[in-house]
Amino acid sequence: MRFYVLRKAPDKGTTGDMQAVSKWTRPGVKCPMCGATWAEAGVSYPCVDLSNHPQAAKLTQPRAEPIEEFERLRECVRPLLPAGALLPPGTSLGPSVGTAQGEFGAFFFEQPWILLDTASLPHHTDLFRLASFSTVLVGTERFKEAVQGLGLGGIAFHEVLQSDGAR
């Protein structure tokens, strides 16, 4: 099976620009030993609605928290996500809020992410993110053929060399 990294395609007809952030975000983590902080970009659950959640106010500002508070906040939102969903520090929750202008194609990429690793590509789904590199979108050959068959633009497919060197 062939896999493709998905990126924004150069298209003079689309001028779309969006300045938006998710309504809620999971905090980053602060190490109690060294003081380092970290969070991850690219993991997002836009359908999660925390409007009436008792901890919603604590999830509106990006910041770093001690591990105990990070874990407490993680567990209070976990029931609202699909089973097995990843919830790393910095996970975005809820719809994006902001402004958009210009002409948009069938696909819109907020960020042009780059693939860093090709290990453990699944064969049971056609569009996914890598768990180790959640900012990377990967599609199968079947996904590519569907997009092209429908004549949808705005997306470029870059074939991924798999670990055995085969395509």
MOTA-V556948 format. One line per field, one symbol per residue. ss: DSSP state (H for helix, E for strand, - for the rest). psi: psi as a letter, one per 30 degrees, with the letter a starting at -180 (. if undefined). burial: # if it has 16 or more other ideal C-beta (glycine too) atoms within 10 Angstrom, else .. A space follows every 50 residues. Layout:
ss->???
psi->???
burial->???
This chain:
ss->--EEEEEE--------EEEEEEEEE--EEE------EE-----EE----- -----HHHH----EEEHHHHHHHHHHHH-------------EEEEEEEEE E-------------------------EEE-------EEEEHHHHHHHHH- ----EEEEE--------
psi->kklkkklkkkjffkgkkkjllkelkklakkkfeffklllklfjkiffkjg egkfgeffgfkklklleeeeeeeefffeffllkgkkilkgkkkllkkblk lakkafkkkekilkkflglhklgglfkllkefiffkkklleeeeeeeeef gkagkkkjkkklfgfl.
burial->..######.....#.......#########........##.####..#.# ..#..#.##....##....#..##..#.........########...... ....#.#.#...#.#..#.........###..########..##..#... ...####..#.......
